[in-house]
Amino acid sequence: MRSQGNDILTFKWTGYEFSDEIDAFIISITAHNWNEFQNALKTYGTPALNFVYAEQQETLLTILQV
């Protein structure tokens, strides 16, 4: 935090918060359905990646920006 006069400036980066990217990747690549895939990404915390989910039977593609 930096203060100058009456102004206060703070910075926050989500990469400093606790997250588990390794588990998120492992669980997401072994997911059997959309719900498992979404739940896997709940532990992912670092920004600026896109994930793609596709089902073999219905050819459903969804792109998420996490």
N, C-alpha and C positions, 0 to 999 in steps of 0.2 A: 504494500500500500504506500502511496506517495501523496503527501499533502503539500499544497502550495496555497497559502492564504486560506480562503474559505472553501476551496475546491479540493475534493478527494478523488483520487484515481486508483482503481484496483484492477488487477488482472487475475483471471482464473482460466486454467486450461484443463479440460477433462482428462487429459493424459496423466495427470497427477492423481486422479482418484483411483481407488481400488477397483480393479477389473480382472477378468480372467480370459484373455484372448485365446490362449491355447485350448482350454476346454470348449470355448465357443466354436472354434474351428473344428475340433474333433467331433463334437456332438452334432454340429450342422452337417458335416459330410456323411454322417451315419444316420441322419434322420430318415424316417420312413414316411412321414407325412408333413403337411404344412404346419400343424401345431407343434410338432417336435422341432421343426426348423426354427420357428419363431421363438420358442422357449430357449433354444441354444443361443440365440443372439442376445438374450437378456443379460448375459454375463459379459458381453463385449462392450468395452467402454471407450476405446480410442476412436476418434472420429475419422471421417474422410475415406471410408471404404464403401463400395457397393457390393451387395451379395445378390446372387441369382439363384432362384429356386425353380426347378422344373420337375413335373411329374411325367413319367414315361407313358402312362395310359392316356391322359387327356392333353398332353403337350401344353401344359399350363406354365407360362413363364411370368415370374414376378421379380421386379428389381427393387431392392430396398436400399435406401441410403441411410446408413447407420451412423 
